[in-house]
């Protein structure tokens, strides 16, 4: 096995299957077989240390914890030299039940030095596996292109082709077309009311100026009151016309010249 393989197997022992995470090391016999395959003894105490170290390393690689959390697990660990044939090796001097778990931590430490940044979690947020990128470009993102890679690409492609929802129309836009005719009809009503009142004012003034009327001053007062009270404020031209009629009615001998209707 190459450097990092045993560590990657340990990290990937909690995959997601059928939408739920599973622990492959929860089964004692399964973990014992893995331990013996990698030089361990498979005893219960060793299995407990392996699970503990694995969980801690997973949190460190995901960035959930700092590497300092590994230090309490390495208390009392030493490396001592040993000559094997013509080579000098350094072996871990620790209790037998801890040795394999400590070897996983040392393997992680070697990867941080020889291949920094290449051990990382899968970019699929629904996946719990890890990858060790050994490519030259170091651009791998998924634990497997066949599973997570193609699945995410298909999902993004579907999202890009999904039609965008229509923009929501504002309340002002909805009220605009109906509000404009209302304002126009209101303005038209005001004009019609002003014209009717102006006609009444003309009739009063004409009556006041006719010969034989009961009283010129009474007719003029009535015209003035009509000009003041009936002329609508929004139509200043109608008010000015009523004022002119009143002035003409107030002139001397105005009763000899009837005021024409306007």
C-alpha positions as semicolon CSV with decimal commas, in nm:
position;residue;x (nm);y (nm);z (nm)
1;X;0,000;0,000;0,000
2;X;0,117;0,353;-0,076
3;X;0,145;0,635;0,175
4;X;-0,199;0,754;0,278
5;X;-0,397;0,448;0,172
6;X;-0,454;0,314;0,524
7;X;-0,541;0,663;0,646
8;X;-0,787;0,717;0,360
9;X;-0,956;0,384;0,435
10;X;-0,994;0,483;0,797
11;X;-1,138;0,825;0,712
12;X;-1,381;0,675;0,460
13;X;-1,522;0,417;0,702
14;X;-1,836;0,630;0,762
15;X;-1,995;0,666;0,415
16;X;-2,351;0,767;0,325
17;X;-2,568;0,484;0,200
18;X;-2,932;0,521;0,097
19;X;-2,924;0,879;0,224
20;X;-2,803;0,793;0,576
21;X;-2,448;0,775;0,721
22;X;-2,324;0,433;0,828
23;X;-2,023;0,330;1,036
24;X;-1,833;0,038;0,883
25;X;-1,618;0,017;1,195
26;X;-1,916;-0,024;1,426
27;X;-1,902;-0,399;1,362
28;X;-1,629;-0,542;1,582
29;X;-1,531;-0,836;1,357
30;X;-1,513;-0,608;1,050
31;X;-1,279;-0,365;1,227
32;X;-1,073;-0,652;1,367
33;X;-1,014;-0,782;1,015
34;X;-0,905;-0,434;0,903
35;X;-0,671;-0,406;1,203
36;X;-0,503;-0,740;1,142
37;X;-0,469;-0,660;0,771
38;X;-0,268;-0,347;0,864
39;X;-0,043;-0,508;1,123
40;X;-0,260;-0,481;1,433
41;X;-0,401;-0,740;1,668
42;X;-0,775;-0,674;1,638
43;X;-0,834;-0,669;2,014
44;X;-1,124;-0,475;2,168
45;X;-0,900;-0,205;2,322
46;X;-0,727;-0,153;1,987
47;X;-1,062;-0,117;1,809
48;X;-1,168;0,148;2,059
49;X;-0,852;0,352;1,996
50;X;-0,895;0,321;1,620
51;X;-1,250;0,458;1,631
52;X;-1,142;0,744;1,857
53;X;-0,848;0,843;1,640
54;X;-1,056;0,815;1,321
55;X;-1,330;1,046;1,451
56;X;-1,074;1,305;1,560
57;X;-0,887;1,297;1,229
58;X;-1,212;1,335;1,033
59;X;-1,293;1,655;1,222
60;X;-0,940;1,789;1,165
61;X;-0,940;1,717;0,790
62;X;-1,285;1,877;0,752
63;X;-1,155;2,186;0,930
64;X;-1,400;2,150;1,217
65;X;-1,119;2,122;1,475
66;X;-0,758;2,235;1,498
67;X;-0,480;1,974;1,497
68;X;-0,420;2,051;1,866
69;X;-0,702;1,808;1,951
70;X;-0,467;1,526;1,849
71;X;-0,209;1,601;2,118
72;X;-0,397;1,437;2,411
73;X;-0,421;1,119;2,205
74;X;-0,044;1,112;2,160
75;X;0,054;1,143;2,526
76;X;0,351;0,921;2,610
77;X;0,422;0,832;2,247
78;X;0,791;0,802;2,150
79;X;0,982;0,706;1,838
80;X;1,293;0,499;1,881
81;X;1,550;0,390;1,621
82;X;1,585;0,034;1,506
83;X;1,823;-0,126;1,259
84;X;1,651;-0,353;1,007
85;X;1,905;-0,522;0,780
86;X;2,117;-0,240;0,640
87;X;1,861;0,031;0,716
88;X;1,783;0,248;1,012
89;X;1,415;0,281;1,095
90;X;1,219;0,469;1,355
91;X;0,946;0,274;1,528
92;X;0,666;0,393;1,755
93;X;0,722;0,305;2,118
94;X;0,371;0,285;2,267
95;X;0,129;0,033;2,408
96;X;0,021;-0,236;2,162
97;X;-0,345;-0,131;2,164
98;X;-0,251;0,226;2,067
99;X;0,017;0,160;1,811
100;X;-0,199;0,127;1,498
101;X;-0,410;0,430;1,589
102;X;-0,095;0,638;1,648
103;X;0,040;0,521;1,310
104;X;-0,267;0,676;1,145
105;X;-0,188;1,010;1,309
106;X;0,175;0,992;1,196
107;X;0,064;0,909;0,842
108;X;-0,160;1,219;0,843
109;X;0,138;1,425;0,964
110;X;0,359;1,295;0,682
111;X;0,098;1,393;0,423
112;X;0,084;1,746;0,564
113;X;0,456;1,773;0,489
114;X;0,488;1,582;0,161
115;X;0,148;1,661;0,003
116;X;0,000;1,967;0,174
117;X;-0,360;2,042;0,086
118;X;-0,415;1,720;-0,108
119;X;-0,608;1,535;0,160
120;X;-0,952;1,695;0,179
121;X;-1,324;1,613;0,206
122;X;-1,539;1,555;-0,101
123;X;-1,691;1,876;-0,243
124;X;-2,035;1,714;-0,240
125;X;-2,199;1,841;0,079
126;X;-2,415;1,527;0,090
127;X;-2,108;1,300;0,088
128;X;-1,896;1,211;0,392
129;X;-1,598;1,064;0,208
130;X;-1,247;1,207;0,166
131;X;-1,004;1,212;-0,124
132;X;-0,628;1,220;-0,161
133;X;-0,547;1,410;-0,479
134;X;-0,233;1,266;-0,636
135;X;-0,278;1,443;-0,971
136;X;-0,026;1,697;-1,097
137;X;-0,284;1,979;-1,116
138;X;-0,426;1,907;-0,770
139;X;-0,775;2,012;-0,883
140;X;-0,981;1,707;-0,783
141;X;-1,296;1,798;-0,596
142;X;-1,494;1,475;-0,560
143;X;-1,422;1,142;-0,403
144;X;-1,537;0,982;-0,729
145;X;-1,621;1,140;-1,063
146;X;-1,850;0,847;-1,140
147;X;-2,072;0,911;-0,837
148;X;-2,047;1,256;-0,678
149;X;-1,890;1,434;-0,976
150;X;-2,143;1,332;-1,241
151;X;-2,431;1,367;-0,997
152;X;-2,346;1,729;-0,911
153;X;-2,281;1,820;-1,274
154;X;-2,619;1,681;-1,376
155;X;-2,790;1,872;-1,096
156;X;-2,626;2,201;-1,193
157;X;-2,712;2,145;-1,558
158;X;-3,076;2,091;-1,465
159;X;-3,079;2,407;-1,253
160;X;-2,932;2,614;-1,538
161;X;-3,199;2,490;-1,782
162;X;-3,485;2,548;-1,539
163;X;-3,697;2,847;-1,657
164;X;-3,674;3,150;-1,436
165;X;-3,996;3,248;-1,253
166;X;-4,178;3,555;-1,396
167;X;-4,097;3,880;-1,215
168;X;-4,352;3,981;-0,957
169;X;-4,557;4,285;-1,054
170;X;-4,557;4,565;-0,801
171;X;-4,873;4,698;-0,643
172;X;-4,815;5,036;-0,803
173;X;-4,800;4,880;-1,150
174;X;-5,121;4,690;-1,085
175;X;-5,300;5,000;-0,953
176;X;-5,171;5,234;-1,227
177;X;-5,400;5,149;-1,520
178;X;-5,715;5,155;-1,307
179;X;-5,620;5,465;-1,110
180;X;-5,569;5,685;-1,418
181;X;-5,929;5,657;-1,554
182;X;-6,063;5,727;-1,206
183;X;-5,867;6,051;-1,184
184;X;-5,977;6,152;-1,534
185;X;-6,345;6,082;-1,462
186;X;-6,321;6,280;-1,138
187;X;-6,171;6,576;-1,326
188;X;-6,441;6,557;-1,592
189;X;-6,714;6,561;-1,327
190;X;-6,561;6,870;-1,167
191;X;-6,558;7,050;-1,504
192;X;-6,922;6,960;-1,569
193;X;-7,026;7,082;-1,224
194;X;-6,835;7,409;-1,277
195;X;-7,003;7,467;-1,613
196;X;-7,348;7,411;-1,462
197;X;-7,281;7,656;-1,179
198;X;-7,150;7,914;-1,428
199;X;-7,474;7,886;-1,624
200;X;-7,670;7,951;-1,304
201;X;-7,462;8,260;-1,232
202;X;-7,526;8,395;-1,584
203;X;-7,897;8,345;-1,542
204;X;-7,905;8,526;-1,207
205;X;-7,706;8,821;-1,343
206;X;-7,923;8,849;-1,651
207;X;-8,239;8,849;-1,442
208;X;-8,100;9,120;-1,215
209;X;-8,029;9,349;-1,510
210;X;-8,364;9,312;-1,689
211;X;-8,597;9,615;-1,689
212;X;-8,883;9,587;-1,448
213;X;-8,702;9,362;-1,210
214;X;-8,814;9,392;-0,849
215;X;-8,486;9,536;-0,730
216;X;-8,151;9,598;-0,894
217;X;-7,959;9,586;-0,568
218;X;-8,122;9,257;-0,474
219;X;-8,028;9,108;-0,812
220;X;-7,672;9,236;-0,784
221;X;-7,635;9,095;-0,433
222;X;-7,763;8,765;-0,553
223;X;-7,514;8,765;-0,843
224;X;-7,228;8,849;-0,609
225;X;-7,324;8,572;-0,369
226;X;-7,356;8,328;-0,656
227;X;-7,015;8,430;-0,788
228;X;-6,859;8,378;-0,445
229;X;-7,029;8,057;-0,344
230;X;-7,095;7,864;-0,663
231;X;-6,774;7,917;-0,860
232;X;-6,556;7,605;-0,815
233;X;-6,203;7,660;-0,686
234;X;-6,031;7,442;-0,948
235;X;-6,167;7,663;-1,238
236;X;-6,043;8,022;-1,181
237;X;-6,165;8,132;-1,529
238;X;-6,529;8,070;-1,427
239;X;-6,485;8,279;-1,109
240;X;-6,339;8,569;-1,309
241;X;-6,635;8,557;-1,553
242;X;-6,885;8,570;-1,266
243;X;-6,699;8,870;-1,115
244;X;-6,715;9,056;-1,448
245;X;-7,089;8,992;-1,470
246;X;-7,138;9,128;-1,119
247;X;-6,935;9,443;-1,200
248;X;-7,140;9,510;-1,513
249;X;-7,463;9,465;-1,319
250;X;-7,338;9,722;-1,065
251;X;-7,270;9,995;-1,326
252;X;-7,521;10,288;-1,366
253;X;-7,804;10,227;-1,612
254;X;-7,700;9,868;-1,638
255;X;-8,071;9,782;-1,649
256;X;-8,102;9,944;-1,993
257;X;-7,855;9,695;-2,150
258;X;-7,932;9,337;-2,076
259;X;-7,626;9,130;-2,010
260;X;-7,592;8,874;-2,283
261;X;-7,555;8,514;-2,181
262;X;-7,203;8,389;-2,199
